[in-house]
Amino acid sequence: MDNIIQDNVEDSEFLVNRKVFTEREILARERAEIFNKCWLFIGHETEIPELGDYKRKKVGGRNLLFIRSHDGEIRALFNTCPHRGALVARESEGNSRVFRCFYHAWSFKNDGELVGMPGMDGFPEGFNDEGTKNMKAVKRVENYRGFVFVNYDQEAVSLEEYLGNAKEYIDLVADQSEHGLEALGGVQEYSVRANWKLLAENSVDLYHGMPTHKTYFDIKQDQDPDLKKVKLEGEGVELDNGHAVIEYVAPWGRPVAQWTPIWDEDLKRDMEQMKEDLTERFGTERAERITHYNRNILIFPNLVINDIMAVTARTFYPTSPGYMEVLGYSLAPKGEKGSHRMARNDNFLEFLGPGGFATPDDNEALELCQEAYNNNEEVEWNDISKGMVRGAGNAMATDEVQMRNFWRQYNMKIQESLKKEVVQK
Amino acid sequence: MTVTTITRQEIVDFLYTEAKILDEWRLKEWAVLFTDDGTYDIPPLGEPDADPKEYLFFAHDTRSRLQERAERLLKKEAHVEYPHSTTVHNYNNILVSNLESDVITAECNFTIHRTKREVMDTFIGKHFYEIIRRDGGFAIKSKKVVLHLDSLRPHGKISLIL
């Protein structure tokens, strides 16, 4: 394969080779160098609040059990029986002290320890002294402000070191409530018939906002004529390790806490109170930033935290170059008042999710890109140059610096891989 | 005084008419089928009775929102449905109850096929309706769409009205 990117600062041009969206070899290299080595989001700690709570999760191609064991620790167990391999937990979520593989009835505590099997006289004494017959756990599981990540590379740096200065932006989201955020029920499991990196780009792309989502803005402007006066002013920022963010003035209502005339007077008072509390906790400037600014955060490679008209987290994995599985979450302050929560959820559904007025159009854009990459042999490069001409540190939120940062990190990882043999699955 | 009795067949015909209106993309007419306080809900998968405060729905539309949904889909800038997909809404196993009441209830199984760009997706599940009499005909007070799917894969979206 030719170069993955062409990064020409002098001419303010940045190009991405379209073959990264279509080639199976590239996917094999992504698995080896990215999904096997980077920190990957498994879920929010509030999805499993009680001891014994569990949810099945697919993370980086593995089948995991995201579980709060009875010692209180959050674990990620590989959901496979150490005996012959069958999936142990078959329900998608629940609460259990013990899991039993139905095939030969081996039983495990919810920390993975083998506690019984039929016909023990057929096995030597000390059969499991080394613990090799326990359900295996992912060794590296770390939590940053409720966001739980796994890493399949035992040598990886700590999660905090990996997140680096992206923590500042996660903090701005997590600080919305003194009581922390919680994940709502009904995590949305959907898909896009497109390469996973297209959704990484799209989730931090403000440039497409108006042309792609005109119908959404039409509806918002009918609801609130003042909306027209607000421009999407803000900045794009390159962060450590390929993470990136755009931060900009919110043109729409934000549940924390920017009131809009579509909401009632009670909510207005509620939000003013919220802002006062935040000002007390963090001072005027930070409170202003938390309440009136949107931020679309991309944590390399595949976690997006968008604090926009509501807070959504999404993560996505390729099963082939042209297909990804997506998980979409809604996050909200714990203990939020009923009417406030309802306003938030309405705001969310109006734009976001597979039934929203905007996300399906994003999905369509990505699928049209993927379909037209049939022309890659002759038409080889994507252009991601917007804003380079403004020089370093001057990127606007509607520029593409945040995507370039993703691609530079991606390029580094894949170049590393190109020096090695990678077996294609 | 004549008391007209509503028959099951009238309700069945009303539902088939709704399906036909959707398949013919007469979406403004679809919105008109609803009462002024009509609602359209798609709760999360596996949680048909979920509370919209606690759970993330796919759609939780008031009357004005369902009209916005319908009108949006008719615009050229509703890119996901431009050009329009081709759909077939099949309703079957229709059960009608409370024919004597002010609010008639109906449920049915649905199979909805959508095809666009040579890709077909099939949505299956159950519709639950509350229906009232209006102007010699009927109007929908609520429509709840309970999808019987494990996930929205490979569909990826619910861009059409189910």
Interface residues (C-beta under 8 A of the other chain):
Chain A: S92 L184 G185 G186 V187 Q188 E189 Y190 S191 V192 R193 T212 K214 T215 D218 I219 Y323 E325 V326 G328 Y329 S330 G338 R341 M342 N345 D346 F348 L349 E350 G353 P354 G355 F357 T359 P360 D361 N363 E364 A365 E367 E371
Chain B: I42 P43 P44 L45 G46 E47 A50 P52 K53 E54 Y55 L56 F57 F58 A59 H60 R65 E68 R69 R72 K75 E77 A78 H79 V80 R117 V119 S151 L152 R153 P154 H155 G156 K157 I158 S159
